[in-house]
Amino acid sequence: MTSQHQLVQSYDIVASQWRAKIEGLGYAAAYRWMVEICGIQSEHVNVIDIGCGTGDFSRALIEVAGPPNCLTLLDPAEQMVRTATRSLIHIAPRLKPLVAKLEDKPQQRHDVILCAHVIEHFADLGAALSLLKSYLAPDGTLLLVVSKPHWCNWIIWTRWRHRWVRPTRMLDLFAQAGLSCEWDASFPAGPPSRSSHAYLVKHL
Ligand SMILES: C[S@@+](CC[C@H](N)C(=O)[O-])C[C@H]1O[C@@H](n2cnc3c(N)ncnc32)[C@H](O)[C@@H]1O
């Protein structure tokens, strides 16, 4: 694993190209598919995108379900937060950009948490899930995307030194963290179907 400081610097450097990569590799379409199949409603709800990158999971939510009451974009990489804010400000008027880490104390609880490809950077996955739980309102919904075992993750690892987790292991980790996985699935097509797994999670 690289240090947190190096990791954040690396994400800052790629911020200007991130959105094109996410679109081109099919992750934006995968996030839209997930929001739609999970039936997420955004009207009157407060949403936070944790490790938002260039805001592409949030964009998927807005395109499928409309703008939420308030959307917080949280990421420790300042350039990611700036790029996400510029990209979304015209389609989601109530934006709260926040240069911060998941480990920082939540300022409030949220009805919907979006979190894609972030906990892979934590050495202790159980601790990362407990932190996510602390951001979640009692009846809230966490949409989580986590890398799964596939050879393509070795290629990504050479650049990002991330981890990947078997879906069966994730189910154990959710239970240990006091979370309940209500739905999970592979993505239907393209690189996301090979690299990643989708989960809808609530409080136990
Ligand atoms: C693989 S990118 C995913 C970005 C976005 N969620 C997406 O799907 O395109 C991982 C993101 O997590 C952020 N990140 C790294 N460490 C974090 C931490 N401790 N708390 C919150 N976000 C973190 C990085 O800055 C980066 O933007």
The ligand as an SDF file (V2000), in Angstrom:
LIG
                    3D

 27 29  0  0  0  0  0  0  0  0999 V2000
  -10.6040    4.7880   -7.4730 C   0  0  0  0  0  0  0  0  0  0  0  0
  -11.0090    6.4700   -7.0970 S   0  0  0  0  0  0  0  0  0  0  0  0
  -12.7840    6.3840   -7.2450 C   0  0  0  0  0  0  0  0  0  0  0  0
  -13.3980    7.7250   -7.5180 C   0  0  0  0  0  0  0  0  0  0  0  0
  -14.9100    7.6870   -7.7510 C   0  0  0  0  0  0  0  0  0  0  0  0
  -15.6160    7.1720   -6.5980 N   0  0  0  0  0  0  0  0  0  0  0  0
  -15.2320    6.8750   -8.9840 C   0  0  0  0  0  0  0  0  0  0  0  0
  -15.8490    5.8230   -8.8590 O   0  0  0  0  0  0  0  0  0  0  0  0
  -14.8470    7.3110  -10.0650 O   0  0  0  0  0  0  0  0  0  0  0  0
  -10.7520    6.5340   -5.3400 C   0  0  0  0  0  0  0  0  0  0  0  0
  -11.0590    7.8930   -4.7370 C   0  0  0  0  0  0  0  0  0  0  0  0
  -11.0250    7.7430   -3.3120 O   0  0  0  0  0  0  0  0  0  0  0  0
  -10.3850    8.8700   -2.7780 C   0  0  0  0  0  0  0  0  0  0  0  0
   -9.8430    8.5130   -1.4520 N   0  0  0  0  0  0  0  0  0  0  0  0
   -8.6260    7.9910   -1.1600 C   0  0  0  0  0  0  0  0  0  0  0  0
   -8.4910    7.8390    0.1690 N   0  0  0  0  0  0  0  0  0  0  0  0
   -9.6620    8.2760    0.7260 C   0  0  0  0  0  0  0  0  0  0  0  0
  -10.1200    8.4090    2.0720 C   0  0  0  0  0  0  0  0  0  0  0  0
   -9.3660    8.0350    3.1050 N   0  0  0  0  0  0  0  0  0  0  0  0
  -11.3540    8.9200    2.2700 N   0  0  0  0  0  0  0  0  0  0  0  0
  -12.1260    9.2900    1.2180 C   0  0  0  0  0  0  0  0  0  0  0  0
  -11.7340    9.1970   -0.0690 N   0  0  0  0  0  0  0  0  0  0  0  0
  -10.5120    8.6990   -0.3140 C   0  0  0  0  0  0  0  0  0  0  0  0
   -9.3150    9.2230   -3.7990 C   0  0  0  0  0  0  0  0  0  0  0  0
   -8.8380   10.5510   -3.6600 O   0  0  0  0  0  0  0  0  0  0  0  0
  -10.0440    8.9710   -5.1110 C   0  0  0  0  0  0  0  0  0  0  0  0
  -10.7040   10.1090   -5.5950 O   0  0  0  0  0  0  0  0  0  0  0  0
  1  2  1  0
  2  3  1  0
  2 10  1  0
  3  4  1  0
  4  5  1  0
  5  6  1  0
  5  7  1  0
  7  8  2  0
  7  9  1  0
 10 11  1  0
 11 12  1  0
 11 26  1  0
 12 13  1  0
 13 14  1  0
 13 24  1  0
 14 15  1  0
 14 23  1  0
 15 16  2  0
 16 17  1  0
 17 18  1  0
 17 23  2  0
 18 19  1  0
 18 20  2  0
 20 21  1  0
 21 22  2  0
 22 23  1  0
 24 25  1  0
 24 26  1  0
 26 27  1  0
M  CHG  2   2   1   9  -1
M  END
$$$$
